[in-house]
């Protein structure tokens, strides 16, 4: 069932503010740049002028708590992240946050300052705050699951390139970026190059934010969102998309094809070793098994050594890689990351400065938290290489 059409009033408003009239309600939709001083000043002024019944923010509870209390490191439970195998998702999230923080530092503005300004102004005026965004963990997991592996590599390369970019950016450039036509063009380009990512990060969240805004009590609301969401939210407000909320609030399971592929490698390797043992004898099978162990263990342990991991982590990589390559339940990288986190746990100060350390190559080895990521990535790449080398040798010995 469609909602009554939403219309924008013709009243004189700031160019970044749209007045949406919907079913007798007024929604002041404020499009902001998350690292703009001008946006931070604008949201406070609009809230004070309009005195709405509630202020809706493009934040979830965890992001709001981290922003308001500056305790993001306290919210980071590394053991739980490792247990749930969400280290790759955390890395992407930190890369995004680091890039945004770097831009904010250039302008002397803390990332998310306009959202914090809106929350503080609402608290000052005793106006309720509604956190309308989807849980960031669900968003990141859905984005990771939806993106094909080759596009994951493209995304990582883009984020790393942006992280080490030293070009300057000005408030004028941000003002141009907030231009609706330019943003539409940028999002259209994102849709062409990374359509799965745009679907999760932009389109789904447009729907989620719009529905949560409509669920917020009050006849007059001020909604503060990133400028890139304004056009999509305007469209979503005109339709009843409540039936989509359950689906986009869940983490989709891995595809059955991927599960089959994950089990195919151990079945082929173990089956080949069994066939070699029967057809050529246990001695030959033992030689192939030893080759498999060395082909997996040596590159994985070298990866851990390149990460400057703890000696026991390096030894653990050698032991774990040949075993984890034969099971899709857990990868060698998670074993080595867990060992590194336990043997050399990150200090509180390293959690706090992780976004700064990510911007320098040496920082990745200096910061213990980032070294956990290196102890995850490099042994995993070594184990992947060893799986192909060892698998090729074993299969070639079948004939």
Secondary structure, DSSP 8 states (H G I E B T S, - for coil): ------EE--S---TTEEEEEETTEEEEEEEE-TT-HHHHHHHHHHHHHH--SEEEES--HHHHHHHHH--TTTT--HHHHHHTT-HHHHHHHHHHHHHHHHHHHHHT--TTHHHHHHHHHHHHTT-EEEE-S--HHHHHHHHHHHS-HHHHHHHHHHHHHHHT------HHHHHHHT-HHHHHHHHHHHHHH-HHHHIIIIIIHHHHHHHHHHHS-SSEEEEEEEHHHHHHHHHHHTS--GGGHHHHTS-----HHHHHHHHHHHHHHHHHHHHHHHHH-HHHHHHHHHHHHHHHHHHHHHHHHHTT--HHHHHHHHHHHHHHTT-SS--HHHHHHHHHHHHS---HHHHHTHHHHTTSHHHHHHSHHHHHHHHHHHHHHHHHHHHHHHHHHHHHTT-
